[in-house]
Amino acid sequence: MEEVRVHGFHWPLHPLQVVSWIVFGTDVLVYLIFCIPMIKTMEAQIGVTSCFAISVISLVVSTFLATKCDPMDPFVLRDESLFNEEELEELPYCGLCATTVQARSKHCRVCKKCVHAFDHHCMWLNNCIGGDNYRPFFVSISSVAVMIGIVLGTILYQIIDFATNEAEFDLRMEASAIHADMSREAFLVILIALSVVNVPLWVLDMQLVLLHTYLVHQNLTTYEYITNKREDSGPGRRFKGLPNWMDWIVFSRCGQRRKKKKPPETAEAKAVEAEGAAERTGSAEMASTLLVMASTLLTVPGLHLRKDL
């Protein structure tokens, strides 16, 4: 029998999980080192830093909780003799776990277990998202949106200040120990680099936040949404769903090999495909964004920062 993955810290770690730690850590450090000291007043610096710190702490704590949690259906460990006749008749049976499971549970092929209220398998957390860790997962993606929003807001303010108050901007650079020997052009390059890597990441993350806000409102999981939209959407059908431009991230197949044409699928095959789509929710798009972000941020220290170079 294959080993069951207990949680997201269970070895081996997923490469995208490690990349996300490096990229977000680098993003936070670059922002704190280069952007915060250039905010005009000390009061504003304290206020922005406090809000940013709260968003980062919220992100770290919620991500840890969502990753560390074991979302396995508790019925998997329940002795079959403890189920009453009504449960045995109405609840689904998982042949892989060899037990009766809860109605909204789904067997994850990656974690090798049934997950209560299965939403999707998140490669960024290296863990399944289910009923037990959905809340910290939602807090995590919301915290990312707030954190990056603060970064982008600060960058916009500093670019405007850079263009409209040159003399005062130069004085602040000279007064900063970090920026004193840095050229204005080099600082502008850092701001532009941060914008280039954070804007697409913020847009993608906001799509996830809006999508999951809708799913919470509709009391649906990602897996249920994908299944319902594929099987019960279109003219004259009951399930409407979101416009394609809002939910493309859960149906995307970028980076996947093109499959050969197959005969009409059975209901079971469609369910397996829906699980696969849920497992790779946004993976290809966010992976490419994070890799670009990592390569860009890691090259910032190599810039010619001194005025005399």
C-alpha positions in Angstrom: 0.0 0.0 0.0 1.3 3.5 -0.9 2.2 5.8 1.9 -0.5 8.3 2.8 0.6 11.9 2.9 -0.3 13.3 6.3 0.1 17.0 5.7 2.0 19.6 3.5 5.3 19.3 5.5 5.4 15.6 4.8 8.5 14.8 2.8 9.1 15.3 0.0 8.3 19.0 -0.3 6.8 20.2 -3.6 9.2 22.3 -5.7 6.5 25.0 -6.1 6.1 25.1 -2.3 9.8 25.9 -1.8 9.8 28.4 -4.7 6.9 30.3 -3.0 8.8 30.5 0.3 11.9 31.9 -1.5 10.0 34.4 -3.7 7.7 35.8 -1.0 10.6 36.0 1.4 12.7 37.9 -1.1 9.7 40.2 -2.0 9.2 41.1 1.7 12.9 41.8 2.3 13.3 43.9 -0.9 10.2 46.0 0.0 11.3 46.6 3.6 14.9 47.5 2.7 14.3 49.7 -0.3 10.7 51.0 -0.2 9.8 51.7 3.5 12.7 54.1 4.2 11.6 56.3 1.2 8.1 57.0 2.6 7.9 60.7 3.4 7.2 60.9 7.1 8.1 58.7 10.1 4.5 58.4 11.1 3.6 57.1 7.6 6.5 54.7 7.7 5.3 53.2 11.0 1.7 53.0 9.8 2.5 51.3 6.5 5.1 49.0 8.1 2.5 47.9 10.8 -0.1 47.1 8.2 2.4 45.2 6.1 3.7 43.3 9.1 0.1 42.3 10.0 -0.5 41.0 6.5 2.8 39.1 6.4 2.2 37.5 9.9 -1.4 36.6 8.8 0.0 35.0 5.7 2.7 33.0 7.5 0.4 31.8 10.3 -2.5 30.9 8.0 -0.2 29.2 5.5 1.4 27.1 8.3 -2.0 26.1 9.7 -3.4 25.1 6.2 -0.2 23.2 5.4 0.2 21.4 8.8 -3.5 20.4 8.9 -4.5 16.8 8.1 -7.8 17.2 6.2 -8.5 13.4 6.0 -12.1 12.3 6.4 -12.4 11.0 10.0 -14.6 8.2 8.7 -11.5 6.6 7.1 -10.3 5.6 10.6 -13.8 4.6 11.8 -14.5 0.9 12.2 -17.0 -0.2 9.6 -19.0 -1.9 12.3 -19.8 1.5 13.9 -21.8 2.7 10.9 -25.5 2.3 11.1 -27.6 0.8 8.3 -28.8 4.2 7.0 -25.2 5.5 6.7 -24.1 2.4 4.9 -26.9 2.8 2.4 -26.7 6.6 1.8 -23.0 7.4 2.2 -20.4 6.7 -0.6 -17.9 3.9 -0.3 -14.2 4.5 -1.2 -12.7 1.4 -2.7 -9.2 2.8 -2.3 -9.6 3.6 1.4 -11.8 0.5 1.8 -14.4 2.3 4.0 -17.5 4.4 3.9 -16.8 8.1 3.8 -18.8 11.3 4.2 -21.0 12.6 1.4 -18.7 15.4 0.2 -15.4 13.5 0.6 -13.2 12.7 -2.3 -10.2 10.5 -2.6 -7.0 12.5 -3.5 -4.7 10.6 -5.8 -1.7 12.7 -4.6 -2.3 12.4 -0.8 -3.6 8.8 -1.1 -6.5 9.4 1.2 -10.1 10.6 1.3 -10.4 14.3 2.2 -13.5 15.7 4.0 -15.3 18.3 1.9 -12.5 18.0 -0.7 -11.9 21.3 -2.5 -8.6 20.8 -4.4 -5.0 19.7 -4.0 -2.9 22.8 -3.6 0.7 22.3 -4.8 1.8 25.6 -3.2 0.9 24.2 0.2 1.7 20.6 -0.8 -1.5 19.6 0.9 -5.2 19.0 0.1 -7.6 21.7 0.9 -10.7 20.4 2.6 -13.3 21.2 5.3 -10.7 21.2 8.1 -8.2 23.7 6.5 -10.3 25.7 4.1 -10.6 28.7 6.4 -6.8 29.2 6.9 -6.4 28.6 3.1 -8.8 31.4 2.4 -7.1 33.7 4.9 -3.8 32.8 3.3 -4.8 33.9 -0.2 -6.5 37.0 1.1 -3.4 37.9 3.1 -1.3 37.6 -0.1 -3.7 40.0 -1.8 -3.4 42.6 1.0 0.3 42.2 1.3 0.9 42.7 -2.4 -1.6 45.5 -2.5 0.4 47.4 0.1 3.6 46.8 -1.9 2.0 48.1 -5.1 0.4 51.1 -3.4 3.7 52.1 -1.9 5.4 51.7 -5.3 2.8 53.9 -7.0 3.2 56.6 -4.4 6.9 56.6 -4.7 6.9 56.7 -8.5 4.5 59.7 -8.5 6.7 61.4 -5.8 9.8 60.5 -7.9 8.3 62.3 -10.9 6.7 65.4 -9.2 9.0 66.2 -6.2 12.6 65.6 -7.4 14.4 67.9 -5.0 12.6 66.6 -1.9 12.9 63.0 -3.2 16.7 63.4 -3.6 17.0 64.8 0.0 15.2 61.7 1.4 17.6 59.5 -0.6 20.6 61.3 0.8 19.3 61.1 4.3 18.8 57.3 4.1 21.8 55.2 4.9 20.6 52.6 2.4 19.9 55.0 -0.5 22.6 57.6 0.1 25.0 56.1 -2.4 22.3 54.9 -4.8 21.4 56.7 -8.0 17.8 57.8 -8.6 17.8 55.7 -11.8 18.8 52.5 -9.9 16.0 53.1 -7.3 13.5 53.6 -10.1 14.7 50.2 -11.7 14.0 48.5 -8.3 10.5 50.0 -8.2 9.7 49.0 -11.8 11.1 45.4 -11.1 8.9 45.1 -8.1 5.9 46.3 -10.1 6.5 43.9 -13.0 6.6 40.9 -10.7 3.9 41.9 -8.2 1.2 43.1 -10.6 0.5 39.8 -12.4 0.8 37.9 -9.1 -1.8 40.3 -7.4 -4.2 39.9 -10.4 -4.0 36.1 -10.3 -4.4 36.0 -6.5 -7.4 38.3 -6.6 -9.0 36.0 -9.1 -8.6 33.2 -6.6 -10.0 35.4 -3.8 -13.0 36.4 -5.8 -13.6 32.8 -7.0 -13.5 31.4 -3.5 -15.6 34.2 -2.2 -18.2 33.1 -4.7 -17.8 29.4 -3.8 -18.3 30.2 -0.1 -21.4 32.2 -0.9 -22.7 29.3 -2.9 -21.6 26.6 -0.4 -19.6 24.8 -3.1 -16.1 23.4 -3.2 -13.8 23.9 -6.2 -14.3 20.2 -7.1 -18.1 20.6 -7.0 -18.0 23.8 -9.0 -15.9 22.2 -11.8 -18.1 19.1 -11.8 -21.4 21.1 -11.9 -20.2 23.5 -14.6 -19.1 20.7 -16.9 -22.1 18.6 -16.4 -25.0 21.1 -15.8 -24.1 24.3 -17.6 -25.2 25.9 -20.9 -28.5 27.1 -22.4 -31.5 25.8 -20.5 -29.6 24.2 -17.7 -29.7 25.1 -14.1 -26.1 25.7 -13.1 -24.9 29.1 -14.4 -21.5 29.5 -12.8 -19.1 32.4 -13.3 -18.1 33.9 -16.6 -15.1 32.2 -18.2 -12.8 35.1 -17.6 -13.4 34.7 -13.8 -12.9 31.0 -13.5 -10.4 30.1 -16.2 -7.8 29.6 -13.6 -9.4 26.4 -12.3 -9.9 25.0 -15.9 -6.5 26.0 -17.2 -4.5 23.2 -18.8 -1.3 25.2 -19.5 1.8 23.1 -19.2 -0.2 19.8 -19.6 0.5 17.4 -22.4 -2.1 17.3 -25.1 -4.1 14.1 -24.7 -5.3 11.9 -27.5 -8.9 11.9 -28.4 -10.9 9.4 -26.3 -14.3 7.8 -26.6 -17.2 9.4 -24.6 -16.3 9.5 -21.0 -18.2 7.8 -18.2 -19.4 9.6 -15.1 -16.5 8.1 -13.2 -14.0 9.3 -15.7 -15.4 12.8 -15.6 -15.1 12.8 -11.9 -11.4 11.9 -12.1 -10.8 14.6 -14.7 -12.6 17.2 -12.4 -10.3 16.1 -9.6 -7.3 16.6 -11.8 -8.5 20.1 -12.7 -9.0 20.9 -9.1 -5.6 19.6 -8.2 -3.8 21.9 -10.7 -5.9 25.0 -9.9 -3.9 27.9 -11.3 -0.6 26.0 -11.1 0.9 26.7 -14.5 0.1 30.4 -14.5 1.2 31.2 -11.0 4.3 29.0 -11.4 5.5 31.0 -14.4 4.7 34.2 -12.5 6.6 33.1 -9.4 9.6 31.9 -11.4 9.8 35.3 -13.3 9.4 37.0 -9.9 12.2 34.9 -8.4 14.7 35.5 -11.2 13.9 39.3 -11.3 14.1 39.8 -7.5 17.3 37.8 -7.1 19.0 40.0 -9.7 18.3 43.2 -7.9 21.4 43.1 -5.7 23.5 43.0 -8.9 22.3 46.4 -10.0 24.8 49.2 -10.3 23.5 51.0 -7.2 26.3 53.6 -6.6 26.2 57.0 -8.2 29.9 56.8 -9.2 29.4 53.6 -11.2 
